Amino acid sequence: MAELVGTIVGVVSLGLQVCSGINVYLGGIQGRKEDIASTLRHCKTTEILLKETESIRGRLASLPGANTAALQENISAANTELSLLEAYVKKIHTEAPPASSMSVVAKFKEQEKRLLYPFRRDHLSLLDSRLERANEALQGALKLAGLEVSFDSNDCLRGMETTLGTLAQGFSETSVEMRTSIVELKETTMLSRQDNQAILEGIAELAAMMSALSSSGAGALLPRLVSKPDTLKRVCDNVEVVESSTSVDQSSYSEARSSLAMRSSDEALSIYPESYCRCNARRVTRRRKRQFGPAFILKKDVVERAHLNDCPFAAFDVDKTSNWSAGIS
């Protein structure tokens, strides 16, 4: 590509020099404006083509895939035509001797010679044909260069179109994913709000129940709990036993206490005549916790002077107190 650019620079420089020489030659012919008009037009066209070639040189230098072989051939043909035109212009152009070596009379004669220079139609005809061939070569090079630039521009446009299509597809997929995520987020938020609302309502009901527990006795509380079976059911459904020590086999314990309660102290003494209570006096605490969301109800049973299950005095172990409490964990 560097060689092609250098050739274009040489062609443009040579062509401008040739056009300058032609203009000087045509300026020395007097009284034949209509005859030299065609040659002047051809020369002007050559100058325009040379300027166009110079302007496209920078664009060709930036094309990595240009068809350098075809362009080089066309530029070389234009260079050949311009070289032939330069040689012909030098042949028909009459140069005056240096002014320092000419006398006044010689200068006058030389000026008269230029003014009376004979018109040579054959020179102009050949000059026109040379200019036409040079212009055709320059036009061919410009057309090919324009095609190369156009092809490269089309490739760039196709690449941009492909890139834009890929970006548009990616943006479309991203938009769909974002819309789906937004819908899912809205649904999740709605469910969370509903759950939070249900929890708040449950806490409010539980707070009202706790307030009733703290301000009323069991006899006054029972009708209130019965009047709200849904709330009572939810509380019962969320019961969690916190301490494993409280999970006692209630059926066996009740049967033992019932059987022993039916006996009198005399019967117990007759069964165990030589025994007495060896149970250490102690306090037994049983706790039951009912969980409802973050809130809970805690029942605490305290039994004083507790006897073992096999003790004959276990049936009379009735010193028992119960406490209720509530809180939020």
Backbone hydrogen bonds, N-H to C=O, Kabsch-Sander energy under -0.5 kcal/mol:
donor,donor_aa,acceptor,acceptor_aa,energy
5,V,1,M,-2.1
6,G,2,A,-2.2
7,T,3,E,-2.1
8,I,4,L,-2.2
9,V,5,V,-2.1
10,G,6,G,-2.0
11,V,7,T,-2.4
12,V,8,I,-2.5
13,S,9,V,-2.2
14,L,10,G,-2.5
15,G,11,V,-2.8
16,L,12,V,-2.1
17,Q,13,S,-1.7
18,V,14,L,-2.3
19,C,15,G,-2.5
20,S,16,L,-2.0
21,G,17,Q,-2.1
22,I,18,V,-2.4
23,N,19,C,-2.2
24,V,20,S,-1.8
25,Y,21,G,-2.2
26,L,22,I,-2.8
27,G,23,N,-1.8
28,G,24,V,-0.8
28,G,25,Y,-1.0
29,I,26,L,-1.1
30,Q,28,G,-0.6
36,I,32,R,-2.0
37,A,33,K,-0.7
40,L,36,I,-2.3
41,R,37,A,-2.2
42,H,38,S,-2.3
43,C,39,T,-2.4
44,K,40,L,-2.4
45,T,41,R,-2.5
46,T,42,H,-2.2
47,E,43,C,-2.0
48,I,44,K,-2.1
49,L,45,T,-2.6
50,L,46,T,-2.3
51,K,47,E,-2.0
52,E,48,I,-2.3
53,T,49,L,-2.4
54,E,50,L,-2.2
55,S,51,K,-2.1
56,I,52,E,-1.8
57,R,53,T,-0.8
58,G,54,E,-0.6
60,L,56,I,-2.1
61,A,57,R,-1.8
62,S,58,G,-0.7
63,L,60,L,-1.5
66,A,63,L,-0.8
68,T,66,A,-1.8
71,L,67,N,-2.0
72,Q,68,T,-2.9
73,E,69,A,-1.9
74,N,70,A,-2.0
75,I,71,L,-2.8
76,S,72,Q,-2.3
77,A,73,E,-2.0
78,A,74,N,-2.2
79,N,75,I,-2.2
80,T,76,S,-2.3
81,E,77,A,-2.2
82,L,78,A,-2.2
83,S,79,N,-2.0
84,L,80,T,-2.3
85,L,81,E,-2.3
86,E,82,L,-2.4
87,A,83,S,-2.3
88,Y,84,L,-2.1
89,V,85,L,-2.4
90,K,86,E,-2.2
91,K,87,A,-1.4
92,I,88,Y,-2.1
93,H,89,V,-1.6
95,E,93,H,-0.6
101,S,98,P,-0.8
102,M,99,A,-1.1
107,K,103,S,-2.5
108,F,104,V,-2.1
109,K,105,V,-2.5
110,E,106,A,-2.6
111,Q,107,K,-2.5
112,E,108,F,-2.4
113,K,109,K,-2.5
114,R,110,E,-2.1
115,L,111,Q,-2.4
116,L,112,E,-2.2
117,Y,114,R,-1.3
121,R,119,F,-0.6
124,L,120,R,-1.7
125,S,121,R,-2.6
126,L,122,D,-2.3
127,L,123,H,-2.4
128,D,124,L,-2.8
129,S,125,S,-2.2
130,R,126,L,-2.3
131,L,127,L,-2.4
132,E,128,D,-2.6
133,R,129,S,-2.2
134,A,130,R,-2.3
135,N,131,L,-2.6
136,E,132,E,-2.5
137,A,133,R,-2.3
138,L,134,A,-2.3
139,Q,135,N,-2.8
140,G,136,E,-2.5
141,A,137,A,-2.1
142,L,138,L,-2.4
143,K,139,Q,-2.6
144,L,140,G,-2.3
145,A,141,A,-2.4
146,G,142,L,-2.7
147,L,143,K,-2.3
148,E,144,L,-2.3
149,V,145,A,-2.4
150,S,146,G,-2.6
151,F,147,L,-3.0
152,D,148,E,-2.4
153,S,149,V,-2.4
154,N,150,S,-2.7
155,D,151,F,-2.5
156,C,152,D,-2.3
157,L,153,S,-2.7
158,R,154,N,-2.9
159,G,155,D,-2.6
160,M,156,C,-2.6
161,E,157,L,-2.8
162,T,158,R,-2.7
163,T,159,G,-2.6
164,L,160,M,-3.0
165,G,161,E,-2.6
166,T,162,T,-2.5
167,L,163,T,-2.7
168,A,164,L,-2.9
169,Q,165,G,-2.6
170,G,166,T,-2.7
171,F,167,L,-2.7
172,S,168,A,-2.5
173,E,169,Q,-2.7
174,T,170,G,-2.6
175,S,171,F,-2.5
176,V,172,S,-2.4
177,E,173,E,-2.5
178,M,174,T,-2.6
179,R,175,S,-2.7
180,T,176,V,-2.7
181,S,177,E,-2.7
182,I,178,M,-2.6
183,V,179,R,-2.4
184,E,180,T,-2.6
185,L,181,S,-2.7
186,K,182,I,-2.6
187,E,183,V,-2.5
188,T,184,E,-2.8
189,T,185,L,-2.8
190,M,186,K,-2.6
191,L,187,E,-2.6
192,S,188,T,-2.6
193,R,189,T,-2.5
194,Q,190,M,-2.4
195,D,191,L,-2.8
196,N,192,S,-3.0
197,Q,193,R,-2.7
198,A,194,Q,-2.5
199,I,195,D,-2.6
200,L,196,N,-2.8
201,E,197,Q,-2.5
202,G,198,A,-2.6
203,I,199,I,-2.9
204,A,200,L,-2.5
205,E,201,E,-2.5
206,L,202,G,-2.8
207,A,203,I,-2.9
208,A,204,A,-2.3
209,M,205,E,-2.3
210,M,206,L,-2.8
211,S,207,A,-2.6
212,A,208,A,-2.1
213,L,209,M,-2.5
214,S,210,M,-2.6
215,S,211,S,-1.6
216,S,212,A,-1.8
221,L,217,G,-1.9
222,L,218,A,-2.0
224,R,220,A,-0.6
225,L,221,L,-2.3
226,V,222,L,-2.3
227,S,223,P,-1.8
228,K,224,R,-0.7
228,K,225,L,-0.9
232,L,228,K,-2.1
233,K,229,P,-2.6
234,R,230,D,-2.4
235,V,231,T,-2.2
236,C,232,L,-2.3
237,D,233,K,-2.6
238,N,234,R,-1.1
239,V,236,C,-1.2
240,E,289,K,-1.0
242,V,240,E,-0.8
244,S,242,V,-0.6
246,T,243,E,-1.4
247,S,244,S,-1.4
248,V,246,T,-1.6
250,Q,248,V,-1.5
253,Y,249,D,-2.3
254,S,250,Q,-2.5
255,E,251,S,-2.3
256,A,252,S,-2.4
257,R,253,Y,-2.3
258,S,254,S,-2.7
259,S,255,E,-2.6
260,L,256,A,-2.3
261,A,257,R,-2.3
262,M,258,S,-1.3
263,R,260,L,-1.0
268,A,264,S,-2.1
269,L,265,S,-2.3
270,S,266,D,-2.4
271,I,267,E,-2.0
272,Y,268,A,-2.8
275,S,272,Y,-0.8
284,V,303,V,-2.3
285,T,283,R,-0.5
286,R,301,D,-3.0
288,R,299,K,-2.5
290,R,297,I,-3.0
291,Q,238,N,-1.1
291,Q,289,K,-0.6
292,F,295,A,-3.5
295,A,292,F,-1.9
296,F,327,G,-2.4
297,I,290,R,-2.5
298,L,325,S,-3.6
299,K,288,R,-3.1
300,K,323,N,-3.0
301,D,286,R,-3.4
301,D,299,K,-0.5
302,V,300,K,-0.5
302,V,321,T,-3.2
303,V,284,V,-2.8
304,E,302,V,-0.5
304,E,319,D,-2.5
305,R,282,R,-0.7
306,A,282,R,-1.5
311,C,308,L,-1.4
314,A,311,C,-1.7
316,F,313,F,-1.0
317,D,314,A,-1.3
318,V,316,F,-1.9
320,K,318,V,-1.7
321,T,302,V,-2.6
323,N,300,K,-2.5
325,S,298,L,-2.2
327,G,296,F,-1.9
329,S,294,P,-3.6
